[in-house]
Amino acid sequence: MNGFLPFLAAGWMLLVALYGMVTSRNLVHTVGCLAVAQSSTYVMLLGAGYRRGGTAPVFSDTAPGSRPVVDPVVQALALTDVVVGATVTALLLALTLQLRKRHGTVDPQALTGLKG
Amino acid sequence: MQASALLPLAVAVPLLGAALLAVIGRRLPRVGCDVLATATAGATVCCLVLLLGAGGTGRATAHLGGWPADIGIVLVADPVGAGLALLAAVLVLAVIVYSWRYFDEPSGQHAGVFPALILLFEAGMTGFALTGDLFNAFVFFELMGTAAYALTGHHVEDRRPLHGALTFAIVNSLAAYCSLLGIAMLYARTGQLNLALAGRSLATGHGGVPVTVAFVLISTALLVKAAVVPFHFWLPDAHAVAPTPVCMLMSGVMVELGVYGTARVYWTVFAGPGGVPPHAFRTVFTALGVITALVGAVMCWHQRHLKRLLAFSTISHVGLFVTGVALLTPAGVTGTALYVAGHGCAKAALFGLTGVLLDRYGSVDEYGLHGRARGLRLVGVLYAVGGLALAGLPPFGTGLGKAVAEEAAGTWQPWLPAVFVLVSAVTGAAVLRAAARVFLGAGPRPQPRPHEPETTGEGEEPEIRSPRRALPATMPTVSALLLLLSLLVGTAPGLAVALGRGGERFTDRQGYLAAVTGTAEPALRGAAEHTWTGSGIALGLLSAALACLLAAAAVRLRAPAGFSRVVASAVTPLRRLHSGLVGDYVAWLTVGVAALCAAFAALR
């Protein structure tokens, strides 16, 4: 059961984020929810690479093979993921700022120019 | 040069060009930026042509940094992947030449940003088409996404581009994170990120729910990018507001990369034992494809905003591509590849011509432009030719691709060719109808329907500073050349043969695995010859004739009131679903993922 826990946690975080995005009335909040959705991927990635009793995969003070380490690949992936997420969040917040400046609203439900 | 050296260059050259433009663009004169961007795009095209030449109809691989496949990242070029990268590079070159004099802005501090973003976009697309690694594909996917979001919101002064870009970015990024969850689940099961090795590792297991869920999650981002119903809502909004050159790229090749990604991931990872059973994939994706094609065609027919019209026509063609790929046969892949190449060129040309209208009249509204473009005779002729190409008129590449895919689909389900003919006829007819009204002033001026949910194409922010200057010669020229390319796809003798072998390679799991691990590739079975057949030509002519008839009827005839009411009561709810609200689109995405999971669970 313990092995499934990170997966369940990640799934729950994704659902929370989805709920927030569907009902959001403020674009900054929407972008925040998107960041929550992204955080679920960190949990999932790190959960996938966890080894019971493992330590950090840094071999400056431990000899390779002397004790179990957690999977370094997923940590690299999570790091890349952070970079990607920072880019996207920054871009989205910049667009939101611009929208507020030009049009005085950040309510996604007030944007009705495109339909049909 | 060797293929293994050319492969990374296809990604590195545009990245380098983008970095250069971003850094020194503001110090260069306008001409300098144009020359640098064009040279970079040209070099990428040359690089990919050489790569296709060196690789022939086999596979070329590059192990980056010399690391083996289970540790490092492998780039793989087979005819379909490298061909799609080449299509992206050709369209980028066309777009850069097209926009030479299109924007007088941006200037000052931001000079060079637009071409730099286009090149970044190109790097993402070629990288995505050539990578053999799942996480690397995610990174390239996000690179191309981020560049596309920024380009869509290029006109930050206007409200609608901001709206369209936000919707596009939020929906696509959310889908990308779903995909990353799927990648993590797959990694947890297999311990591999390389496509081929993950597939080999899955084959030793027994499948089950986690594998199915992982496949659905990974597909989510690809289906959102491919704008498959119900993941398609962002696409018409983004296309309506993006600058025309960006639309040319998004509709011409970015959306198709989503279909390519789905097919690649399925074939290399999930097609074997322990994956997702082929009958389930075939059923689910054919259903998705047919629904997408029909919804796209209906929505396309009811648009008056020309860019939205073309955007829905893209959705509808994507439905046909998904159907072609879902057949899981080499012929289906070959037909789809030809169709994508022909469609990409023709659709980019049509967007380019719409850009001419926007440049001249500051509007892309079919009703508002009624009869106003009588003076642009050449553009009108090209527009009509583009409409016919979209309808699949032989000998355009769209016609050949449609014929091959149709034949492959007909051998499995005899009714599928009817969908191909109907959908290409309706989308072609919508373009022809618009051309007849705008360039000939044919028929009575349509009355606006203020009570209906629709987006007009009027009051567009002009994409240029001074509307009184002469039309840049590159705009119609590039569009004409793209139409010629679409014609060449259908008539060049070697292309169909090469893509025929490409289809065999694409569907050959063992060969892909062997190429990635560096063992000897098994010999290729004799590839079937795909060329024009009598029935293919007949069906192509049929759909083109149907398109002409439909367009003429729409322009000339008045539908009886009862008929219009029935159609409106059926279509208006569908149009209301396209609400432009990002919350609704996220809800549809969730519904789509849940429905896919349920469908695969039911068919296991």
Interface residues (C-beta under 8 A of the other chain):
Chain A: F7 A10 L14 A17 L18 M21 V22 T23 S24 L27 T30 V31 L34 A37 Q38 S40 T41 M44 L45 G47 A48 V73 V74 L77 T80 D81 V84 T87 V88 L91 L92 L95 T96 Q98 L99 R102 H103 P108 Q109 L111 T112 G113 L114 K115 G116
Chain B: F135 V139 E142 G145 T146 Y149 A150 G153 V156 E157 R159 R160 L162 H163 G164 A165 L166 T167 A169 I170 S173 L174 Y177 C178 L180 L181 A184 M185 Y187 A188 L193 P236 D237 A240 V241 H302 Q303 E452 P453 E454 T455 R575 R576 H578 S579 G580 L581 V582 G583 D584 V586 A587 T590
